[in-house]
Amino acid sequence: MEPIYSLKPLMAVLVSLVAAPFIFSTRAPNMREGWTFLAALIKFALVASMLPAVLAGQEFTYTLARVLPGLSLSLRVDAFGMLFALVSSSLWIVTSAYSIGYMRGLDEHAQNRYFTCFAVSLSATLGVAFAGNLLTLYLFYEMLSLATYPLVTHHQDREGRTSGRKYLLYTMGSSIGIVLPAMLMVYHLTGDMAFASQGVLAGHATRTTVAVLLFMFVFGFAKAAVMPLHSWLPAAMVAPTPVSALLHAVAVVKVGVFSIFRTLSGIFGTDLLAALNLGLWVTAVASLTILTGSLIALSQDNLKRRLAFSTIAQLSYIVLGVGLLSAKGLTGGMIHIAMHAFGKITLFFCAGAIFVATGKKNISEMTGLGRRMPITMGAFFIGALSVIGLPPTGGFLSKWYLALGSLEANQWPILVVLLTSSLLNAFYFLPVVYKAFFCTEQETLFTGPREEPPRWCLVPPVITAVCSVALFFYPQPFLKLARMAAAALGG
């Protein structure tokens, strides 16, 4: 089926970038946030308008410029890109609402800059989702690093500046020092960087060269937080919670794993990785990150740091999916982008709501909190169930497909890793909920009437928690898009 040449992908990418100057220059808070919501709604509408055609098996393309022979700046909307774009564009709307309650509730400074950088970040995220080749993906990947730096350093204190330097060192240092040379090598070997269903490297490089390039991409896209290039993510938790929620549960980190997934499947190809038995090494790296991240999360008392190390572990489920090289493994890895996003953003929203309402950051200070904030902690419980992978939440489905994918690939050790990590997830999340709701009167640290956070901080986590449950019963269109993408990759 011939692709549809259309301006829609470019418009979807640019709409929030065009809105950024209006957001930055508007002094009235309501007007500023009105521009934000308008851009978010238009962006989501443009993405959704392409969904029916993509579900029917068509793709959208647009070429911005031709740089060299076989090298252009181009956009392509396929099933996998559409899945990621739907997640990021829809959750930006919810996070914008949450940001109002959080930023106003704490009377944060530089709110115009904050909302402006958010808008630019979403343009970069959709640029990565719709990138038609490695060069386009790389440019938007770097754009995201620069756009999110002011968000990480928002508080402009010593800790924020230190974390910001670490963030840029890891994310941009690795992409310039590792990914860029790997890209040049790919172009030198093949004369092409376009993403193809079975890659472009087959027949152009030795096994050693392919293996070296593989690990350069896996570790070079450090936004994926694959160990040992992970420590930027816990450090970035100094940012305001809405930043942690969207950028470090949805946009930044998901751009990292999306880039790895897209490169391994579109530049290397599943057939080449299987023929050279390189998928095993990818799953080994991912498994080490999953287990180590989960174990470290157990020891964290600061709630956002526990969520950060949980995110490090959960991201590698997606890398694990592409490493399995099986249809169900690929499907599970891709759908985990959506399922983890809704579950983890709920948890970050709840962490921020707790801080706004009580000023508490540490888990040890939250005993009995469920009696004071039952709705918030109820949403936290649902988000925790999704990240653990228990029904009735969407997280169960992605882990189910990954487990089936490990069996399909005859990788029994990977099944053990999945089950062990889910058990560890339960160990570091369920005690938080238990202590919040089931402590004795003598143990509780909270007395008095119920007091939930401001409405703008309360409604968004309730919405995302409800979505996490709804995705268990009706996982479409994400599951269909993942299946279509897996089939296109030959999985």
Beta strands, then each sheet from edge to edge (+ up, - down):
strand 1: 4-5
strand 2: 60-68
strand 3: 71-77
sheet 1: 1+ 2+ 3-
end
